[in-house]
Amino acid sequence: MLRIFQVYRPIQVAKHVKNFFKGRLFIIGIGGFEFEYGRLLPPKSADLNALNVLSEVNKEIQILSTTSA
């Protein structure tokens, strides 16, 4: 399943990753990502912007996990 995000909103992306657990997503202007076990995986082309997004979304997922438990 591929989800395309028109606008980058870390909380929205984190909720999608947490709910679907495994799949792919694409953020317009940033690039494509794969996620597995509720975490974003490093992209194939590791540019600085994509790595910052990866870090930010994974932090949001961690926050969501601690607040819902």
C-alpha positions in Angstrom: 0.0 0.0 0.0 1.4 3.4 -1.0 0.2 6.5 0.7 1.0 9.9 -0.8 1.1 12.9 1.5 0.7 16.2 -0.3 2.0 18.2 2.7 4.5 17.1 5.3 2.9 16.9 8.7 5.0 14.8 11.1 2.1 13.8 13.4 -0.1 12.8 10.4 2.7 10.7 8.9 3.4 9.1 12.3 -0.2 8.1 12.8 -0.3 6.5 9.4 2.9 4.5 10.1 1.8 3.5 13.5 -1.7 2.3 12.2 -0.5 0.4 9.2 2.7 -1.0 10.6 4.2 -2.0 7.2 4.2 -0.3 3.8 5.4 2.6 1.8 4.7 6.3 1.7 5.7 9.3 -0.4 5.9 12.9 0.8 5.7 15.4 -2.0 8.9 17.5 -2.1 10.8 15.1 0.2 10.7 11.6 -1.3 9.7 8.0 -0.7 10.0 6.0 2.5 9.3 2.4 3.6 8.1 1.5 7.0 8.1 -1.7 9.0 7.2 -2.6 12.5 5.8 0.9 13.1 9.1 2.7 12.3 10.3 4.6 9.2 13.3 2.9 7.6 16.2 4.9 6.2 15.6 5.9 2.5 17.7 4.5 -0.3 19.0 8.0 -1.2 20.1 9.4 2.2 20.0 13.1 1.7 20.0 15.3 4.8 16.4 16.5 4.4 15.1 12.9 4.2 17.1 11.9 7.2 15.7 14.8 9.2 12.2 13.8 8.3 13.0 10.2 9.3 14.2 11.3 12.7 11.3 13.6 13.3 8.6 11.1 12.3 10.2 8.3 14.4 10.2 10.7 17.4 6.6 11.4 16.9 5.8 7.7 16.7 7.7 7.2 20.0 5.6 10.0 21.6 2.4 8.4 20.3 3.4 5.0 21.7 4.2 6.4 25.1 1.0 8.5 25.4 -1.3 5.7 24.3 0.1 3.0 26.6 
